[in-house]
Amino acid sequence: MRSDEQLASPQRFVWKQFFANKNITVLEHPPYSPELAPCDFYLLPKIKSVLKRTNFLSVEEVKAKTTELLNSLT
């Protein structure tokens, strides 16, 4: 479902009524979450694309390759 900000007021009311009638609890959330940093959208996908389909034998190998990638970006 789309967030509240994207729904027009009448739609928001209809959805709230629907959820209330079905005894569904709607959890409100802030428009900005400090848990979502810009690196979640730009940096991490770059790292993921490089590491994708790579077989690592240990966690240390993953850490080393990730550190190497991060150092190459700066």
N, C-alpha and C positions, 0 to 999 in steps of 0.2 A: 504494500500500500504506500501511496505517496505521503510525504510528511505534511503536517498541518499547514505549513506556510504555503504550500503549493495548491491547496484546496480552497475553493471559493467558500465563503461563509455558509451558504445554504448546504453545500455538499458536506462541509465539516459537521454541521448539525445532524444531517441524515446519518452519517457514519457513526457519530457519537450515540445517537438513538439506537442504531442497529446493534452496536456493541453492548450498550446497556441492556437491551432486550434479550441478548444472548448471554448475559452475565459474563462478558469478556472484559477483563481489566485492561485499560489502555495506559501504558506507561509513558508519561511525558518525558521529553528529553530536550536538553538545551540545543539551540541552533549551532553552537560551536562546542566541540568536545576537545578538551586539552589532550585527550588520548590520540587524537588524529592530527598529527603534525604534517607539515608540507613534505617531509621526507617519506611519509607513507604513500604519497602520490607520485613522487618524482624519483627519489633515490632508490627505494626498495624495489620497484619494478625493474629498474636498470640492473640491479644486482641479481634479481631473480632470473632475468632473461639470460644472463651470462652463466649462471649456475645450473640452469635447467638442463636436464638430461646428462648431468655429470654424476658419476658414481664415486662416492667418497668412502673410504674404508674406516674413517674415524671422525669424531667431532672435531678433533684438532685440525684435520685437513680442511674441514669446512671453515673453521675459524681463520686458518692461514689464508685460504683463497679469498675469503670475504675481506680480510684486512688488506690483502694485496689490491683488491679491486677498489676499496675505499681510498687507499693511498694513491692510486693512479688517477683518481678523480680530482684530487686537490692540487 
